[in-house]
Amino acid sequence: MARPQDLPAPDAALIQGFCDHLALERHLAGSTVIAYRRDLEQLAAFLARGRRSLVRVTLHDLRRFLAQLSTLGYARASMARRVGAIHTFYRWAAANQHLEADPAALLGRPKVASRLPTVLRVPEAAALVEAPEAAAGGTDLDRAVALRDRAILELLYGSGLRVSEAAGLTLDRVDLDRGRVLVFGKGSKERDLPLSDPARDALRAWIRDGRPQMLPEAPSTALFFNGRKHPIGGRDIRRLVGRYGGVTLTGRRVTPHTLRHSFATHLLEGGADIRAVQELLGHASVGTTQRYTHVTRSRLFEAYRRSHPRA
């Protein structure tokens, strides 16, 4: 594929305009905008080889692009994501009169098998969030890191935060007296979420005893910092979750989203209303939340098979 700087200037400008729209008007996360940009640059590079462009394209061209991805071994999920980017881009381009009609209107989406989310059992989740205490070293910095990690794990499991929401927290968004945390979700939508009692205790210990050990020299309102004293990033959080998961749940792959899935499933299993869980998760549609009911239903059948003498 051609590099972005090798793309025709009109295509590069059009992609930039679309990305500005995603960031400034739709308020999508930076990582989402980057993914859209890469997908469209890949399409533009493919079209350029055939002397076509993003505005001089047919449905046949788009289908040829997807066919090439298939021959290169791209998974259906990756192709489906690119189709989503293409649909979104051309709807925007047609609405803003960059072309007369949407050439992707009839472009089909590859079917992707629906996978149930991975969920920890309650004792497994408890062991994971408590793991930093057992792993803490003897230095002040080691203890600070353990306090930070415990607070992050408690937030992910106890409040169902996305990894980007945890990474973006600032001190002023945590209210320990009220037991609340205010997060920015997808589309810059705010959610005022409850803090579990263990999360309040962990955050209080981190802010009082751990955070001062990791503060950078320049003033910062970030809640969490990494080992380089920079505000913590999503990659840092994924790495620490995976590390503790590997220690406490041998052979299991654990991600921040595993804890978010577990948060939702355990709420539903405890009798929470699905609409309340939808609000806590920040899902735009209750249909997204409903997949967790499939998980709880599968657990019911599993309990039946394990417990009933005729199962």
Contacts in CASP RR format, 6 or more apart in sequence:
PFRMAT RR
TARGET T0000
AUTHOR 0000-0000-0000
METHOD contacts of the structure
MODEL  1
MARPQDLPAPDAALIQGFCDHLALERHLAGSTVIAYRRDLEQLAAFLARG
RRSLVRVTLHDLRRFLAQLSTLGYARASMARRVGAIHTFYRWAAANQHLE
ADPAALLGRPKVASRLPTVLRVPEAAALVEAPEAAAGGTDLDRAVALRDR
AILELLYGSGLRVSEAAGLTLDRVDLDRGRVLVFGKGSKERDLPLSDPAR
DALRAWIRDGRPQMLPEAPSTALFFNGRKHPIGGRDIRRLVGRYGGVTLT
GRRVTPHTLRHSFATHLLEGGADIRAVQELLGHASVGTTQRYTHVTRSRL
FEAYRRSHPRA
1 41 0 8 1.000
1 42 0 8 1.000
1 45 0 8 1.000
1 46 0 8 1.000
2 44 0 8 1.000
2 45 0 8 1.000
2 48 0 8 1.000
2 49 0 8 1.000
4 12 0 8 1.000
4 41 0 8 1.000
6 45 0 8 1.000
7 15 0 8 1.000
7 41 0 8 1.000
7 44 0 8 1.000
7 45 0 8 1.000
7 48 0 8 1.000
8 44 0 8 1.000
8 48 0 8 1.000
8 53 0 8 1.000
10 53 0 8 1.000
10 54 0 8 1.000
10 55 0 8 1.000
11 44 0 8 1.000
11 47 0 8 1.000
11 48 0 8 1.000
11 53 0 8 1.000
11 54 0 8 1.000
12 44 0 8 1.000
14 54 0 8 1.000
14 55 0 8 1.000
14 93 0 8 1.000
14 98 0 8 1.000
15 37 0 8 1.000
15 40 0 8 1.000
15 41 0 8 1.000
15 44 0 8 1.000
15 54 0 8 1.000
18 36 0 8 1.000
18 40 0 8 1.000
18 89 0 8 1.000
18 92 0 8 1.000
18 93 0 8 1.000
19 33 0 8 1.000
19 36 0 8 1.000
19 37 0 8 1.000
21 92 0 8 1.000
22 28 0 8 1.000
22 32 0 8 1.000
22 33 0 8 1.000
22 36 0 8 1.000
23 30 0 8 1.000
23 33 0 8 1.000
26 187 0 8 1.000
27 187 0 8 1.000
27 188 0 8 1.000
28 36 0 8 1.000
28 186 0 8 1.000
28 187 0 8 1.000
29 164 0 8 1.000
29 186 0 8 1.000
29 187 0 8 1.000
31 164 0 8 1.000
35 81 0 8 1.000
35 85 0 8 1.000
36 85 0 8 1.000
36 88 0 8 1.000
36 89 0 8 1.000
39 81 0 8 1.000
39 82 0 8 1.000
39 85 0 8 1.000
39 86 0 8 1.000
40 54 0 8 1.000
40 85 0 8 1.000
40 86 0 8 1.000
40 89 0 8 1.000
42 82 0 8 1.000
43 54 0 8 1.000
43 62 0 8 1.000
43 65 0 8 1.000
43 82 0 8 1.000
43 86 0 8 1.000
44 53 0 8 1.000
44 54 0 8 1.000
46 64 0 8 1.000
46 65 0 8 1.000
46 68 0 8 1.000
47 53 0 8 1.000
47 54 0 8 1.000
47 56 0 8 1.000
47 57 0 8 1.000
47 61 0 8 1.000
47 65 0 8 1.000
52 61 0 8 1.000
54 89 0 8 1.000
54 93 0 8 1.000
55 93 0 8 1.000
55 98 0 8 1.000
55 99 0 8 1.000
57 103 0 8 1.000
58 103 0 8 1.000
59 103 0 8 1.000
59 104 0 8 1.000
59 106 0 8 1.000
59 107 0 8 1.000
61 103 0 8 1.000
62 86 0 8 1.000
62 103 0 8 1.000
62 104 0 8 1.000
62 107 0 8 1.000
63 107 0 8 1.000
66 79 0 8 1.000
66 82 0 8 1.000
66 83 0 8 1.000
66 107 0 8 1.000
66 110 0 8 1.000
69 78 0 8 1.000
69 79 0 8 1.000
69 82 0 8 1.000
70 79 0 8 1.000
76 110 0 8 1.000
76 111 0 8 1.000
76 112 0 8 1.000
76 113 0 8 1.000
77 112 0 8 1.000
79 110 0 8 1.000
80 109 0 8 1.000
80 110 0 8 1.000
80 112 0 8 1.000
83 107 0 8 1.000
83 108 0 8 1.000
83 109 0 8 1.000
83 110 0 8 1.000
84 109 0 8 1.000
86 104 0 8 1.000
86 107 0 8 1.000
87 104 0 8 1.000
87 107 0 8 1.000
89 104 0 8 1.000
90 99 0 8 1.000
90 102 0 8 1.000
90 103 0 8 1.000
90 104 0 8 1.000
90 105 0 8 1.000
91 102 0 8 1.000
91 104 0 8 1.000
93 99 0 8 1.000
93 102 0 8 1.000
94 100 0 8 1.000
94 101 0 8 1.000
94 102 0 8 1.000
114 291 0 8 1.000
116 291 0 8 1.000
116 294 0 8 1.000
116 295 0 8 1.000
116 298 0 8 1.000
117 257 0 8 1.000
117 258 0 8 1.000
117 261 0 8 1.000
117 265 0 8 1.000
117 291 0 8 1.000
117 292 0 8 1.000
117 295 0 8 1.000
118 253 0 8 1.000
118 254 0 8 1.000
118 258 0 8 1.000
118 261 0 8 1.000
119 258 0 8 1.000
119 261 0 8 1.000
119 262 0 8 1.000
119 265 0 8 1.000
119 295 0 8 1.000
120 128 0 8 1.000
120 249 0 8 1.000
120 254 0 8 1.000
120 258 0 8 1.000
120 259 0 8 1.000
120 262 0 8 1.000
122 266 0 8 1.000
124 248 0 8 1.000
124 249 0 8 1.000
125 157 0 8 1.000
125 259 0 8 1.000
125 262 0 8 1.000
125 266 0 8 1.000
127 248 0 8 1.000
127 249 0 8 1.000
128 153 0 8 1.000
128 157 0 8 1.000
128 244 0 8 1.000
128 245 0 8 1.000
128 248 0 8 1.000
128 249 0 8 1.000
128 254 0 8 1.000
128 259 0 8 1.000
129 150 0 8 1.000
129 153 0 8 1.000
129 154 0 8 1.000
129 157 0 8 1.000
129 198 0 8 1.000
130 150 0 8 1.000
131 153 0 8 1.000
131 244 0 8 1.000
131 245 0 8 1.000
131 247 0 8 1.000
131 248 0 8 1.000
132 145 0 8 1.000
132 146 0 8 1.000
132 147 0 8 1.000
132 149 0 8 1.000
132 150 0 8 1.000
132 153 0 8 1.000
132 244 0 8 1.000
133 146 0 8 1.000
133 150 0 8 1.000
135 146 0 8 1.000
135 244 0 8 1.000
135 247 0 8 1.000
136 142 0 8 1.000
136 143 0 8 1.000
136 145 0 8 1.000
136 146 0 8 1.000
137 143 0 8 1.000
137 146 0 8 1.000
140 213 0 8 1.000
141 213 0 8 1.000
141 214 0 8 1.000
143 209 0 8 1.000
143 210 0 8 1.000
143 213 0 8 1.000
144 209 0 8 1.000
144 210 0 8 1.000
144 211 0 8 1.000
144 213 0 8 1.000
144 214 0 8 1.000
145 214 0 8 1.000
145 227 0 8 1.000
147 202 0 8 1.000
147 205 0 8 1.000
147 206 0 8 1.000
147 209 0 8 1.000
147 210 0 8 1.000
148 206 0 8 1.000
148 210 0 8 1.000
148 211 0 8 1.000
148 214 0 8 1.000
148 224 0 8 1.000
148 225 0 8 1.000
148 232 0 8 1.000
149 240 0 8 1.000
149 244 0 8 1.000
150 202 0 8 1.000
150 205 0 8 1.000
150 206 0 8 1.000
151 199 0 8 1.000
151 202 0 8 1.000
151 203 0 8 1.000
151 205 0 8 1.000
151 206 0 8 1.000
151 224 0 8 1.000
152 166 0 8 1.000
152 224 0 8 1.000
152 232 0 8 1.000
152 237 0 8 1.000
152 240 0 8 1.000
153 241 0 8 1.000
153 244 0 8 1.000
153 259 0 8 1.000
154 196 0 8 1.000
154 198 0 8 1.000
154 199 0 8 1.000
154 202 0 8 1.000
154 203 0 8 1.000
155 161 0 8 1.000
155 166 0 8 1.000
155 169 0 8 1.000
155 181 0 8 1.000
155 195 0 8 1.000
155 199 0 8 1.000
155 203 0 8 1.000
156 163 0 8 1.000
156 166 0 8 1.000
156 237 0 8 1.000
156 241 0 8 1.000
156 256 0 8 1.000
156 259 0 8 1.000
156 260 0 8 1.000
156 263 0 8 1.000
157 259 0 8 1.000
157 262 0 8 1.000
157 263 0 8 1.000
158 195 0 8 1.000
158 196 0 8 1.000
158 198 0 8 1.000
158 199 0 8 1.000
158 263 0 8 1.000
159 181 0 8 1.000
159 193 0 8 1.000
159 194 0 8 1.000
159 195 0 8 1.000
159 196 0 8 1.000
159 199 0 8 1.000
159 263 0 8 1.000
159 280 0 8 1.000
160 193 0 8 1.000
160 259 0 8 1.000
160 260 0 8 1.000
160 263 0 8 1.000
160 264 0 8 1.000
160 280 0 8 1.000
160 281 0 8 1.000
161 181 0 8 1.000
161 183 0 8 1.000
161 193 0 8 1.000
161 260 0 8 1.000
162 185 0 8 1.000
162 186 0 8 1.000
162 256 0 8 1.000
162 257 0 8 1.000
162 260 0 8 1.000
163 234 0 8 1.000
163 237 0 8 1.000
163 238 0 8 1.000
163 256 0 8 1.000
163 257 0 8 1.000
164 185 0 8 1.000
164 234 0 8 1.000
165 183 0 8 1.000
165 184 0 8 1.000
165 185 0 8 1.000
166 224 0 8 1.000
166 234 0 8 1.000
166 237 0 8 1.000
166 256 0 8 1.000
167 224 0 8 1.000
167 231 0 8 1.000
167 232 0 8 1.000
167 233 0 8 1.000
167 234 0 8 1.000
167 236 0 8 1.000
167 237 0 8 1.000
168 184 0 8 1.000
168 222 0 8 1.000
168 223 0 8 1.000
168 231 0 8 1.000
168 233 0 8 1.000
169 181 0 8 1.000
169 183 0 8 1.000
169 222 0 8 1.000
169 223 0 8 1.000
169 224 0 8 1.000
170 221 0 8 1.000
170 222 0 8 1.000
170 223 0 8 1.000
171 207 0 8 1.000
171 221 0 8 1.000
171 222 0 8 1.000
171 223 0 8 1.000
172 221 0 8 1.000
173 181 0 8 1.000
173 182 0 8 1.000
173 183 0 8 1.000
173 223 0 8 1.000
174 180 0 8 1.000
174 181 0 8 1.000
174 195 0 8 1.000
174 203 0 8 1.000
174 207 0 8 1.000
174 223 0 8 1.000
175 181 0 8 1.000
175 182 0 8 1.000
176 195 0 8 1.000
176 200 0 8 1.000
176 203 0 8 1.000
176 204 0 8 1.000
176 207 0 8 1.000
179 194 0 8 1.000
179 195 0 8 1.000
179 200 0 8 1.000
180 192 0 8 1.000
180 193 0 8 1.000
180 194 0 8 1.000
180 195 0 8 1.000
181 192 0 8 1.000
181 193 0 8 1.000
181 195 0 8 1.000
182 190 0 8 1.000
182 191 0 8 1.000
182 192 0 8 1.000
182 193 0 8 1.000
183 190 0 8 1.000
183 191 0 8 1.000
183 193 0 8 1.000
184 190 0 8 1.000
185 191 0 8 1.000
185 282 0 8 1.000
186 282 0 8 1.000
186 284 0 8 1.000
189 282 0 8 1.000
191 279 0 8 1.000
191 280 0 8 1.000
191 282 0 8 1.000
193 280 0 8 1.000
195 203 0 8 1.000
206 224 0 8 1.000
207 223 0 8 1.000
211 223 0 8 1.000
211 224 0 8 1.000
211 225 0 8 1.000
214 225 0 8 1.000
214 227 0 8 1.000
214 229 0 8 1.000
215 225 0 8 1.000
215 229 0 8 1.000
216 225 0 8 1.000
216 229 0 8 1.000
216 230 0 8 1.000
217 229 0 8 1.000
220 231 0 8 1.000
222 231 0 8 1.000
222 232 0 8 1.000
224 231 0 8 1.000
224 232 0 8 1.000
225 231 0 8 1.000
225 232 0 8 1.000
226 232 0 8 1.000
226 233 0 8 1.000
226 236 0 8 1.000
234 256 0 8 1.000
237 256 0 8 1.000
238 255 0 8 1.000
238 256 0 8 1.000
241 254 0 8 1.000
241 255 0 8 1.000
241 256 0 8 1.000
241 258 0 8 1.000
241 259 0 8 1.000
242 253 0 8 1.000
242 254 0 8 1.000
242 255 0 8 1.000
244 254 0 8 1.000
245 252 0 8 1.000
245 254 0 8 1.000
246 252 0 8 1.000
246 254 0 8 1.000
260 281 0 8 1.000
261 292 0 8 1.000
261 295 0 8 1.000
263 280 0 8 1.000
264 277 0 8 1.000
264 280 0 8 1.000
264 281 0 8 1.000
264 289 0 8 1.000
264 292 0 8 1.000
265 292 0 8 1.000
265 295 0 8 1.000
265 296 0 8 1.000
267 276 0 8 1.000
267 277 0 8 1.000
267 280 0 8 1.000
268 274 0 8 1.000
268 277 0 8 1.000
268 292 0 8 1.000
268 293 0 8 1.000
268 296 0 8 1.000
269 296 0 8 1.000
269 299 0 8 1.000
274 286 0 8 1.000
274 289 0 8 1.000
274 290 0 8 1.000
274 293 0 8 1.000
275 286 0 8 1.000
277 289 0 8 1.000
277 292 0 8 1.000
278 285 0 8 1.000
278 286 0 8 1.000
278 288 0 8 1.000
278 289 0 8 1.000
281 288 0 8 1.000
281 289 0 8 1.000
283 289 0 8 1.000
304 311 0 8 1.000
305 311 0 8 1.000
END
